Amino acid sequence: MSSVFDFAATRLDGSADDLAQYRGKVLLIVNTASQCGFTPQYAGLQQLHQQYGARGFAVLGFPCNQFGRQEPADHTEIGAFCEKNYGVDFPMFAKVDVNGTHALPLFVYLKDQARGILRTRAIKWNFTKFLVDKNGKVLRRYGSRTPPQALMRDIEALLGQ
């Protein structure tokens, strides 16, 4: 695989989503959870999606239950929670593993392209973010503690290219 656009994933509603449809857009791919201390970042992610969506930006959310079992809900409950509490209307995908032998291939690729602290591959917690350019190249990885608003400068720079 040579870019993020070579992958597919399943949406919360069970439909297949070919990531090639996002070609030409700047993406922020995030592993999420609804019962995490970082869950309020949904609001910031939605704000970025609204602010930059018309300029060719999209947030893609991937719920994950691997960290402290903080995403125990099913797909229907996850979607309802995100919409009701944070007004999320960016694409949300089916619950996935981001680490281990059952990790979604997209996340295996993301981790290979943008390593964490001390060049580690493993994702450490919920709300790890990967910034992807218009060509599907993974440019940067941000940890859970990095709030979505802190990415604005990087997003704007990519949208301006």
N, C-alpha and C positions, 0 to 999 in steps of 0.2 A: 504494500500500500504506500502510495506516495503523497497522499494528502487526506485531510479530514473528509473531503468530499467523496472518497472511495468507500465510505462506510454507510451502513443503514442501521436504523434502530426502530424500536416499536414505541408508538405513542401510548399515552395513558388509556386511550380508547381502544387500544389493540390494533390499530392500523399501522401498516409499515410506512416508514418515512425514510426515503433515500436522501442522505445529506447532500447529495449533488445539487439538490434544489436550492441550496444556500450558496452556491458558487457565486462569487462576486460580492458577497456580503462579509463584513467583519463579524465574527462570532465570539461570544463568551459562553463557554461550556462549563457547567457547574454541577457538582454532585451535591444534592440537597437533602434535607430531612426536616420534618415538621415538629419534632420535639427536641430540638437542639438549642443550645444557648445562642447559636448564630442564626436561628430561624428568622429573626427580624430582618436579616439581610435580604429576604424576599422583597421587602419594600424597596430597598435600594436597587435591586436587580430590575424590578418592574419600572422604576424611575428611569434607569438607563435605557431599557427597552423602549419606553415611550419617547424619551428625549431624542434618541438617535435612530429609532426604527425607520423613519422616513428617509434617512440618509444612507441606509444600507447596513444596518446593524441589527443583530438578533441575539437574544439570550436563549440558550437551550438548557433546560433543567432536567437533571437525571436523579430522581430520588434513590437513596441508598440506605439500607438498614445495617450496614456493616460496622458502624461506629456507635457503640452503646445502645444498639437496638432503638435508635431514635426516629426510625421511620417504619413503625409496625403496621400502619394502615394499608388497606388495599387501594387499588388504582382509583376507584370511584371516590373514596374518602380523601385521598391525597389531592385530587383535582378540586373537590369541593372545599377543602381546607384552604388551599392556595388562593382560590378565587374569592372566597368569603372573607378571609382575614387580610389578604394583601392585594386583592384585585389583579392577580396574576393572569395575564393573557398571552404571555410568551409561551412557545412550545414546551410542553412537559412530556417527558417520556416515561415508559414503564420502569418500575423499580429494577435496579441493576446492582451487580457487584462491581466495584471499581478496583479491587485488589483480589489476589488469589487465583486459583485455577479456573474459577467460573467468571472471572472479570470480563465485562463486555469488551470485545476486541477494540472498539473505539478508545476505551480508557487505557488499554495496554499500549496503543499507539501514542496517545497523548502523553503518557508517563515516559515513554521512550524518547519523545521529542523534547520534552521540557521537564527536566528533573527537579526534584525538590532540594531542600537544604542538604548540604554535604553530598550532592549529586545522587540522592536516593531516588528510587523509582516509586516506591509505595506512597499512596496518598495517606496522609496522617489523620484527617478528620473530614467531617462534613463541610461543605461550602469552600472546597478547593476550586479555584477558577483557572481556566485555560483560555488565553486570548489567541484567536486565530485570525490570520489576515485574509484578504479577499481571494487569495489563491489556495487557501486551505492549509497554509503553513502555520504550525503552532509556534507562536513567538514567545510566549511567556506564561509562567505558572505563578499564581498568587495563592498564598496560604489562607486558611480560614479566617485569620484575624484581620486580613486586609478587607476593609469595607468596600462595597461596590463603587462608591463615590471616588475612592482613591484611584480608580482606573480611568477616570474621565480623560485625563491628558493623553494617555496611551491610546484610548479609543479614538479620540479626536484626531490624533496624528495619523492613525491608520485610515480613517475616513477621508482625510485630506489628500491621501496619495492617489 
